[in-house]
Amino acid sequence: MRPLLLLFAASSLSWSQVADLPNIGEKFEIYMRDGYLAAFSRRLLVPYVNRSYAGINFRLAVNSDEFLVFISTQDPNFRTPEHLGVGATSNEVFAAGGGAIVNEPGFPPYSPLPSGWCAQFPERSMNCVGFSLPDAPETLLVTGFFKRSSSPA
């Protein structure tokens, strides 16, 4: 019985495990950046840091006013509020309320989720732009998740 309890306790740690993760739009000072990334287009680079929250690795980027504009993770231990993680299939994403796959210049294909997170797919799946549940191949696997503000400003 004890192993079952431990398994249940571990599986119940989903979204609440990163409750201390900062929100998009909050002030977030970066004292020592880890690099720059293209959070909105290939022409606009923003500084980012790698941080761990509840043992899960995230990349957080800010705009010039030091407001958080982008969060991403490829950590296999992360779960969205929809209970999706890295390795979920496109069909699982759609069943959880994910939108049609979006192909945006400078980004891998992604599906927006009801929680505000976006499920990211591999670059090679770009031929699936605009496909939804009946059309998307079940073999597309989520490689990570990101959230971003609607604009870099």
C-alpha positions in Angstrom: 0.0 0.0 0.0 2.8 2.4 0.8 4.2 2.4 -2.8 0.8 3.1 -4.2 0.5 6.1 -1.9 3.9 7.4 -3.1 2.9 6.9 -6.7 -0.3 8.9 -6.1 1.5 11.7 -4.3 4.1 12.0 -7.2 1.4 11.9 -9.9 -0.7 14.6 -8.1 2.2 17.1 -8.4 1.2 18.9 -11.6 0.5 22.5 -12.1 0.8 23.4 -8.4 4.4 22.4 -8.4 5.4 25.6 -10.2 3.0 28.0 -8.4 6.0 30.3 -7.6 6.8 30.6 -11.3 6.5 34.3 -12.3 3.7 35.4 -14.6 3.9 37.0 -18.0 3.8 40.8 -17.5 5.3 40.8 -14.0 8.5 42.8 -13.3 11.4 40.4 -13.5 15.0 41.7 -13.2 17.8 39.9 -14.9 21.1 40.7 -13.3 23.2 38.3 -15.3 21.7 37.0 -18.6 22.4 33.6 -20.0 21.8 34.8 -23.6 19.3 36.2 -26.0 16.4 34.6 -27.8 13.9 35.4 -30.4 10.6 35.4 -28.5 8.6 37.4 -31.1 10.5 37.4 -34.3 13.9 36.6 -35.5 14.7 40.3 -35.7 13.8 41.0 -32.0 16.1 39.4 -29.5 15.4 39.6 -25.8 17.6 38.6 -22.9 16.9 35.5 -21.0 17.9 33.5 -17.9 17.6 29.8 -17.1 16.0 29.2 -13.7 14.7 26.3 -11.9 11.3 26.3 -10.0 10.4 23.3 -7.9 13.1 21.4 -9.7 11.8 22.1 -13.2 14.0 24.1 -15.6 12.6 27.2 -17.4 13.9 29.9 -19.7 12.6 33.3 -18.8 12.9 36.4 -21.0 12.3 40.1 -20.4 11.7 43.2 -22.5 13.7 46.4 -22.2 11.6 47.5 -19.2 12.4 44.2 -17.4 8.9 42.8 -17.7 8.6 39.1 -18.2 7.5 38.5 -21.8 8.4 34.8 -22.5 8.7 31.5 -20.5 9.6 28.2 -21.9 10.5 24.7 -20.8 11.5 21.4 -22.3 11.7 19.7 -18.9 10.1 16.3 -19.0 8.8 16.8 -15.4 6.7 19.8 -16.3 2.9 19.5 -16.6 0.6 22.2 -17.9 -2.8 22.8 -16.1 -4.2 20.5 -18.8 -1.9 17.8 -17.5 0.2 17.6 -20.7 3.9 17.0 -20.7 6.8 16.7 -23.1 6.1 13.6 -25.2 2.4 14.0 -25.3 0.9 13.4 -28.8 -0.9 16.0 -30.9 -4.1 14.1 -30.4 -3.7 14.4 -26.6 -3.1 18.1 -27.0 -6.3 18.5 -29.1 -8.3 16.4 -26.6 -7.1 18.8 -23.8 -8.5 21.7 -25.7 -5.4 22.7 -27.8 -6.1 24.9 -30.9 -5.1 24.2 -34.5 -1.3 24.0 -35.1 0.1 27.4 -35.8 3.1 28.0 -38.1 4.7 31.4 -37.2 7.9 32.6 -38.7 10.8 32.1 -36.3 9.0 29.6 -34.1 8.5 25.8 -34.2 4.9 24.8 -34.9 2.7 25.1 -31.8 -0.8 24.6 -30.5 -2.2 27.2 -28.0 -3.8 25.6 -24.9 -6.7 27.0 -22.8 -4.2 27.7 -19.9 -2.2 30.2 -22.0 0.7 27.7 -22.5 1.5 26.6 -26.1 2.5 23.0 -26.9 5.5 23.1 -29.2 6.1 20.5 -31.9 9.3 19.6 -33.8 10.4 21.9 -36.6 10.0 19.1 -39.2 6.2 19.1 -38.5 5.8 22.4 -40.3 3.8 20.8 -43.0 0.9 20.4 -40.5 0.1 24.1 -40.4 -3.6 24.7 -39.6 -4.4 21.0 -39.1 -6.7 20.2 -36.2 -7.8 17.0 -34.5 -9.0 14.8 -37.4 -6.1 15.8 -39.7 -3.0 16.1 -37.4 -0.9 12.9 -37.4 -1.0 11.2 -34.0 2.8 10.8 -34.2 3.5 14.5 -33.6 5.0 14.7 -30.1 5.3 17.7 -27.9 8.9 18.8 -27.5 8.3 21.7 -25.0 5.9 24.4 -23.9 6.0 28.2 -23.9 4.0 31.2 -22.9 4.6 34.8 -24.0 3.0 38.2 -23.9 1.0 39.4 -26.9 3.7 41.9 -27.8 7.3 42.6 -26.8 6.7 46.1 -25.5 
